[in-house]
Structure formats: C-alpha cells, structure tokens
Amino acid sequence: AMIAAYARNGQAKEAFRLFRQMQLEGGVIPNEITFVTILNACPNAESLPEGRLLHARIFERGFESDTVVGTAVVNMYARCGSREDARRVFDRLPARDVVVWNVMTAAYAHHPHSKDPLEFFQQMELDGVLPNRITFINILNAFFSPTALSDVKIVHAYIIRSGLDLDMLIGNQLVSIYGRCGSVEDAHGTFDRMPERNVVSWTALIAAYAEHGQDKAALRLFRQMQLEGVIPNQVTFATILNACSSAAELAEGRLIHGHIIERGLESDVVVGTAVLSMYAKCGSVQDAFGIFNKMPERDLVSWNAMITAYSQNRHGKE
C-alpha cells in the first residue's frame, strides 16, 4: 500500500527505497500485485534501468506470463520509450486482452514508424480481439502526415464497421487527424456526419482549415460556431488567430481579440502569445508590443514571437 501511494504521487525514489527495504528488512517476497505496483514508479526514460531490473526479477519469479503483470511490464517499457522491449514482452504473452493491445497501440502512437501501427492494428483483428474506443483513438494518433491518409481511411472503415463512428471522441479525433493529414474535405465530411459536436469538434475543424491556408473558411466556421451557441475556449482562440495572417485580416483579428478580452483570457500565456503573433503577422507591431508588455507571464514562445514580429516587420534594431 505504501509503495502504491508513493508511485501514484510521482515519488519514484521513495517507492523503490521501500521496495528494496521490504525485501532486505522484512524478508517479504514480492508477489504479482507488488510488481504491478512498483512498475508504476517507472514513468519515463530515466526509469528504464530500474524497470529492466524489475523485469529481470519478474522473469525469475515466472510472473511475466501472467496477463496483468505482463501488461504492466509492456506498459512500463512503453512509458520509458523502449517500444522494442515492449513489443518483445507483448509477443511472449500467452494471452493478450484488449488492455495490453491498447498499451501497445499507445506505444505506436507515441513512436510512429512506417506501416507498423496499421499492421499491428490489423494483427489485433486477426487474433480475434475486438478494438474499443481507446484502441481507435490510440491508433489514429499514430498518423500525422499526408502520406498516412490512406491508412487513416482504412482505420476509419474499421471504426464504421465497429459501430463507433457516431462516438463523439472518435469523431473529434478523426476530424483532427484528417486535418493533420491534409484532407480538409474528409475532416469536414466527418464533422458533418457527427450527431453531436462540442467545442473540441469545432476547434479541430477550424484548425484543419487554418493550418492549410483556408483562412476565410476558418473564420466563417468560427462565426458559425458561436451562432450555434458553442463557446470558444483557449485552444479555439489560439487556433482561429492563426487564420488572421495578413493586413487584410487585421480587423477580424481585432474582433477576436475583443472576444478574448470579454472572456478574460488575454492573460493566458498561450492565448496572449497567439494574439501577439496575430498582430505581428497582420503588420501591427505596435499592437503586438502592447500585448507583450501587458502579459503577466512570458515563456520562450512569447519572446520568440516578439522577436519574430520585429524581424518580419523590418525593426531589426528592436
């Protein structure tokens, strides 16, 4: 219980200290639950050496073939960035449920490579394991470029066959991924078929248009979203400000800035930086500097945005 408490609260060193103390002082032999618990104290690449030692102990005890322990080992390697180790343990598991498949699909999403994600997903179906919402969200996250568009459409077809195409979370993910892969048409088609839409859905579609230079369409969607009673959030504002990228859109940018002030979001560092960048792209360096000066908090992105504003508008000395 104490190891679990430390692991849950991100105190990995204390969790490992107790784990060692338990064996040295108390002569207590760790069981399956102990190993699953202590593996949660390996959250990132820095923990990989400790994770490997734990795995060796698990292997010695013959626990690796246990579905719950094996899944925890796969998850540990995935979190620590060693997809190859995760895959090796996964392949040795005698029984694999949807949980461990989802752990591996998440690993592929964080470390996308070639055709692996789609091939892995198809292998899951061949093994008779039914994907769920998490599976589809994970696998879609592995696609990020126009070259992956055909793969996204294959996964989308699986989603339709699974009856999950009306799920709002999956719909939002599809809109976002189609936009990321350069197909604004597919993004909008998916959006239109969604029976329910929230601010995330609208923001994903606005982003798809804004990222591909269709500024007028993005601004039109932003207005339509508000007419339908959906309230923009910080991400929406940061996204739509990207669609104000020239002097011709300065007036529109000022209106959006007005909405941001009304919502009390100007002090948000992400939104403030987006407003600053918008004024810079629209040629109003004075407004950009005014925003920069009023920001209660500035990060590296804010400073870079202000430097870029000066350089792009021929204020090299500043």
N, C-alpha and C positions, 0 to 999 in steps of 0.2 A: 504493500500500500504506500509506504514512504517513497520507494523508488518511483512508483507511478506518479505520485504528487510532484516530485522533482522533475520528472520527464515532461509532465504536462505543462509545467511552468517554465520550461526552457532552461532549467538548471542542470544541464547535462553532466557537468563535472561532479556535482553532488550526487546525482543518480548513479554514476559509475563508482564513486567512492563507496556508497552504500552497498552496491552490488558486490564489490570486492570484500568489503568488511563483513558482509553477510556470510561469505564463504570462509574467510580466514578466522573470524572470531566465533561465529556460531556453528560452523561446520554444516550449515544448511545447504543442501544441494538444490540448485535452481531447477524449477520444473518448466513446463511449456508456457505457463502464464507469466512466469518471471522473465523468460527470454523475450516473449512478445512485448512485455512492458519495457524492458531495458533497450530493446531495439528502437523504441520511440524516442530515445535520448540521442539518436544519431540523425540530426536534422539536415546536414549539409556535407559538402565535400571534405571539410575539415575533420568530420567524424568518421571518414571512411576507414582509417586504420583500426579504430576501436570497433567499428562494425565488422571488419574482417575477422578480428579476434573472436568476437561474439559468434560469428557464423561458424568458425572452426570448432568452438565449444558445442554449438548446436549439432554440428555434424557428428562430433564424437559421441554425443548422447543419443544419436539416432532420431533426433526430432525434426530433421529437415523435411522428411516425407509427410509430416503432419501438415494438413492443409492450412490451418491457422498460423502455425509457426512459419511454414514455408512462405506463405503470403507476406508475413511480417518481414522476412528476410528479403524477399523481392522488393518490397516497398522501401526498405532501408537502402538497398543499393540504388534504387531509382531516385530517392531523395538525395543521395550522396553523389549523383551524377554518373554512376557506373552502370550504364544501360546494358553493357555486355555481360557483367556479372549477374544483373537482374534476369537477363534472358536465360543464362545458363541454369540458374536455380529454377526458374519457371519451367524450363524444358524437362527438368528432372522430377518435377512434382507428379506423383501418381494420379492425383485427382485435382482438377482445376475448375473452380466455380467462377461465376461472373465477377466476383470481387477481385480475384487475382488477375483475371483478364483485364479488368478496368485499371488495376495498378499498372499493368504493362502498357495499356493504351495511353495512359497518362505519361508514362516514361517516354513513349514515342512522340507525344505532343510536345514535351519539353526539349527533346533532342531529335527533331525531324531529320530523316535521312532517306533520300532516294524513294524507292517504292515500298520500303519496309512497312510503314503504317498501314497502307491498304492491304498488302499481302498478309500482314498479321491479323488484321480485322477479318479478312476472308477465311483465314485458318480457324478463327474462332467459330465461325458459322459451320465449317466443315466438321469441327469437333462437337457440334450439337449444342453449343452454349448460346442461349438467346441473349443478344445485346439489350441493354436497357438505356435509359436516358443518359446516364453518366458515360456509358460506352461511346455513344454517338457524339456527345459534347467533347469528350477527350480526343476522339479520332479526328473530328473536324478541326480541332486546334493544331493538328499536325500539318495542316495545309496553309500555305502563306504566300504563294506566288502564282502568277498566271499559268505556269507550267503544270500546276496541280489542279486546274479547273476540271479536267475530265475525271480525275479521282473524286473530287467533291461531288460531281454529278452521280457517280456510282454509289457513293455513300448515301446521297440524298434518295436515290431509288430504294436502297435498303430501308431507310427511315420510313418511306411511304409504305413499303410492304409490312413494316413492323407496326403500322398504325400510330406512329408517334409524330407524324408530320404536322399535327394540329397542336402539339405541345409548344407553349409559348417560349420556353427556354431554348428548345431546339430550333424553333423558328428564328429567334433572335440570333442564335449562333450562325445559322445558315445565311441570314442577311449579311451579317458581318463578314463571314468567310467568302461569300460570293464577291462582296465589295473588295476584300483584300486580294482576291484572285483576279480582279479586273473586270468582272462581269456585272456591271450595274443593272443590266436588263434582268438577269436571274435574281439579283438581290431584290429588285422592285417586284418581280413576279412572286417571289416567296413572301414578301411583305404583304402584298395584296391578298394572298390566299390565307393569311393568318386570321383566325376567327377572333382572337384577342390580341391587342397590341398595347404595350406600355411605353414609358419614356425611353427604355433601352432599345426597343424596336425602332422607334423614330430616329433616335440618335445614330443607330447602326446604318440606317438607310441614308440619312443626311451625310454621314461620314463617307459612304460609298460614292456619293456624287461629288462631295467636296474634294476627296482625295484624287479624283480623276478629272479635275478641272471643269466640272459642270456646275459652276458657281450659282448660276441663276436658278437651276433646278433645285439645288440645295437650299437656297434662300426661300424659294417657293414652298418647299416641304416644311421648312421651319415655321413659316406663317400658317400653313395648313394645320400643322401640329397644334398650335396654340388655339386656332379656331375650333378644333375638336376637343378643347379642354384639357390637353396634356401639358403639364407644367415642365418646362425645361430644367435640367439640373446642371451642375458644374461641367460635366462632360459634354452635355449638349452645347452649352455656350462656347466652350473651348473648341468644339468641332465646327460649329457654324461660323465662328470668327475666321476660320481658315478659308472660308468661301469669300471673304472680303479681302481680295488680294490686289486691288488696283485703285487708282484715284476715283474711278467711276463708281466704286462701291463704298466710298467713304461715308456717304450719307446713310447707307444701310448699316454700316458698321457703327455709326454714332447711335442709331436707334437701338441696336442690340446692346451697346454699352449702357444706354439708358435703362433697358430692362434689367441688366446686371446690377446696376446701382439700386433699382427698386427692390430687387430680391436680396440686397445686402451681401452680394457675392464678390464685390470688387476687391475685398481684402484677401480673398483666397489666392494663394500664390500661383496656382495653375491657371485660374481664370484671369488674374491680373496680368500674367505673362502673355496670355493669348490676346488680351486687349492691347497690350503694348505692341506685340508683333503685328496685329491688325493695322494699327495706326502707322507703323513703320512701312508696311507693305503698301499702304494707301498714300504714302508720301508725306504724312503729317508727323514729322519728327518731334515738333514741339509738344503735341499731344502725347506722343509715346514717352517723352521725357517726364511730362507731368504725371503720367501713370506710374512710371518708375519711381519717382520721388515720393509718391504717396503710399507705395507698397510697404506695409508693416513688416513684411518678411520677404527676403530675396534669396533665391538659390542660384546655382551656377547657370541654370537655363535662363533665368531673368537677366543676369548680367550679360550673357552671350547674346540674348535678344536685343538688349540695348546697344551693345557694341555693333551688332549687325545692322541695327536701324541707322546708326550714324554712318557706317561704311557704305551701305546701299544708297544712302541719300547724299553722298559726297560731303560728309562732315568729318573728314579724316582726322583733323586735329582733336576734335572732341573724343 
